[in-house]
Amino acid sequence: MSALAPYFPSTGGFPTVPTHRKGHVPTRILVVDDSPAIRHSLRAYIEARTDWEICGEAENGKMAVEMVEKLWPDVVILDLSMPVMNGLDTAREIRNMTPNVHIIMYTLNVYPRLLEDAQKAGIKDVLSKSRAGGSDVLVAIRSLLAA
């Protein structure tokens, strides 16, 4: 996490980050997918295997941008195809707001052009739902947090 917290004028200041154990602030993750089943399965998998906190879930990109501003997550797991705002546009908005957040795209189809577009949008890793399971998501998050 950055030493300097971003200031969000629309919420009146700095986000509140909870401390669960004395001196320990857990990694906060926002899960964004239009499928409740995907959101819930990622939440269950991550919470059962780590001390990370799923600080929120969003069903579309517009909600995700609003939640990032309120919740200040460390990591955003993001689908590509969603109603209202797609994952690439959402990543660009989030990146403009909070440049230090780690964004992972977890989507059904991964193709070369998507990898290029994702990188330009500030997405650090792209995982295929059809090939990557929960353990791959954990590895990707750990890798980004260690960088």
C-alpha positions as CSV (number, residue, x, y, z in Angstrom):
1,M,0.0,0.0,0.0
2,S,1.2,3.5,-0.7
3,A,2.5,5.6,2.1
4,L,0.3,8.5,1.0
5,A,-3.5,7.8,1.0
6,P,-5.4,9.4,-1.9
7,Y,-7.9,12.1,-1.1
8,F,-11.4,11.7,-2.5
9,P,-13.3,15.0,-2.6
10,S,-16.7,13.3,-3.2
11,T,-16.5,11.3,0.0
12,G,-15.1,14.1,2.0
13,G,-11.6,12.9,2.7
14,F,-9.4,9.9,3.1
15,P,-10.9,6.4,3.1
16,T,-11.0,4.5,6.3
17,V,-9.0,1.3,6.3
18,P,-9.8,-1.1,9.1
19,T,-7.1,-2.8,11.2
20,H,-8.1,-6.3,12.2
21,R,-5.1,-7.2,14.4
22,K,-2.9,-4.7,16.1
23,G,-0.6,-3.2,13.5
24,H,-1.9,-5.4,10.7
25,V,-3.9,-4.0,7.8
26,P,-5.2,-6.9,5.6
27,T,-5.0,-6.7,1.9
28,R,-8.3,-5.4,0.7
29,I,-9.9,-6.8,-2.5
30,L,-12.8,-5.7,-4.6
31,V,-14.4,-8.3,-6.8
32,V,-16.1,-7.1,-10.0
33,D,-18.2,-9.4,-12.1
34,D,-21.7,-9.4,-13.4
35,S,-22.1,-13.1,-12.4
36,P,-23.1,-13.4,-8.7
37,A,-21.7,-17.0,-8.8
38,I,-18.2,-15.9,-9.9
39,R,-18.2,-13.1,-7.3
40,H,-19.3,-15.4,-4.5
41,S,-16.9,-18.3,-5.5
42,L,-13.9,-15.9,-5.6
43,R,-14.9,-14.5,-2.2
44,A,-15.2,-17.9,-0.6
45,Y,-12.0,-19.2,-2.1
46,I,-9.9,-16.1,-1.2
47,E,-11.3,-15.8,2.3
48,A,-10.9,-19.5,3.1
49,R,-7.2,-19.5,2.1
50,T,-5.8,-16.1,3.1
51,D,-6.2,-13.3,5.7
52,W,-7.1,-10.9,2.9
53,E,-10.4,-9.1,3.1
54,I,-13.0,-8.9,0.3
55,C,-14.0,-5.3,1.0
56,G,-16.8,-5.3,-1.6
57,E,-18.4,-6.8,-4.7
58,A,-19.7,-4.9,-7.7
59,E,-21.8,-6.2,-10.6
60,N,-20.7,-3.6,-13.2
61,G,-18.0,-1.2,-14.0
62,K,-19.8,1.9,-12.8
63,M,-20.5,0.4,-9.4
64,A,-16.8,-0.7,-9.3
65,V,-15.5,2.9,-9.8
66,E,-17.9,4.2,-7.1
67,M,-16.8,1.4,-4.7
68,V,-13.1,2.0,-5.3
69,E,-13.5,5.6,-4.4
70,K,-15.3,4.6,-1.1
71,L,-13.4,1.5,-0.1
72,W,-9.9,2.1,-1.4
73,P,-9.0,-1.6,-2.2
74,D,-5.4,-2.8,-2.7
75,V,-6.5,-5.1,-5.5
76,V,-9.4,-5.1,-8.0
77,I,-10.4,-8.4,-9.7
78,L,-12.3,-7.4,-12.8
79,D,-14.3,-9.1,-15.6
80,L,-14.1,-7.8,-19.1
81,S,-17.7,-8.2,-20.3
82,M,-20.1,-6.4,-18.0
83,P,-23.1,-4.2,-18.4
84,V,-22.9,-0.4,-18.0
85,M,-19.1,-0.1,-18.3
86,N,-16.8,-2.8,-19.6
87,G,-13.6,-4.0,-17.7
88,L,-11.2,-2.0,-19.9
89,D,-13.0,1.3,-19.4
90,T,-13.4,0.5,-15.7
91,A,-9.7,-0.1,-15.3
92,R,-8.9,3.2,-17.0
93,E,-11.2,5.1,-14.6
94,I,-9.8,3.2,-11.5
95,R,-6.2,3.8,-12.7
96,N,-6.9,7.6,-13.0
97,M,-8.3,7.7,-9.5
98,T,-5.9,5.4,-7.7
99,P,-2.7,4.7,-9.7
100,N,-1.3,2.4,-7.0
101,V,-4.2,-0.1,-7.0
102,H,-3.4,-3.6,-8.5
103,I,-5.9,-4.6,-11.2
104,I,-6.3,-8.2,-12.4
105,M,-8.7,-9.0,-15.2
106,Y,-10.4,-12.4,-14.7
107,T,-12.4,-13.0,-17.9
108,L,-13.7,-15.9,-20.1
109,N,-11.8,-15.3,-23.3
110,V,-8.2,-14.1,-23.4
111,Y,-6.7,-13.1,-26.8
112,P,-3.6,-11.2,-27.9
113,R,-5.4,-7.9,-28.5
114,L,-7.0,-8.0,-25.1
115,L,-3.6,-8.5,-23.5
116,E,-2.3,-5.4,-25.3
117,D,-5.4,-3.3,-24.4
118,A,-5.4,-4.5,-20.8
119,Q,-1.8,-3.4,-20.4
120,K,-2.6,0.0,-21.8
121,A,-5.5,0.3,-19.4
122,G,-3.2,-0.4,-16.4
123,I,-4.2,-4.0,-15.8
124,K,-1.3,-5.9,-14.4
125,D,-2.4,-9.5,-15.2
126,V,-5.1,-11.2,-17.3
127,L,-6.4,-14.6,-16.3
128,S,-8.8,-16.8,-18.3
129,K,-11.8,-18.1,-16.3
130,S,-11.7,-21.2,-18.5
131,R,-8.1,-22.0,-17.7
132,A,-7.3,-20.4,-14.3
133,G,-8.8,-21.4,-11.1
134,G,-8.9,-19.8,-7.7
135,S,-5.3,-20.9,-6.9
136,D,-4.1,-19.0,-10.0
137,V,-5.9,-15.9,-8.9
138,L,-4.2,-16.2,-5.5
139,V,-0.8,-16.6,-7.2
140,A,-1.4,-13.5,-9.4
141,I,-2.4,-11.4,-6.3
142,R,0.6,-12.6,-4.3
143,S,2.9,-11.8,-7.2
144,L,1.5,-8.3,-7.6
145,L,1.6,-7.6,-3.9
146,A,5.3,-8.7,-3.7
147,A,6.3,-6.5,-6.6
